[in-house]
Amino acid sequence: MSQENGGYAFPVEKIGHAGMTLRDYFAAKAMQGFAADSYADWPNGLEGMARAAYQWADAMLEARK
């Protein structure tokens, strides 16, 4: 992945797999919040919601710098 992803959210080196990236974790948390709004009407449906979640995740990673 060429984009900064923040490293791994929950690294566990003992099992040889470090898990999801911090970017994916942030996006999942943002999407969870979006999904909780039953009145939300997303342009392009769920794909639009997923894209917005990653935009929020990228902003959170930028804020950590």
Buried (B, 14 or more C-beta within 10 A) or exposed (E): EEEBBBEBBEEEEEEEEEEEBBBBBBBBBBBEEBEEEEEEEBEEEEEEBBBBBBEBBBEBBEEEE
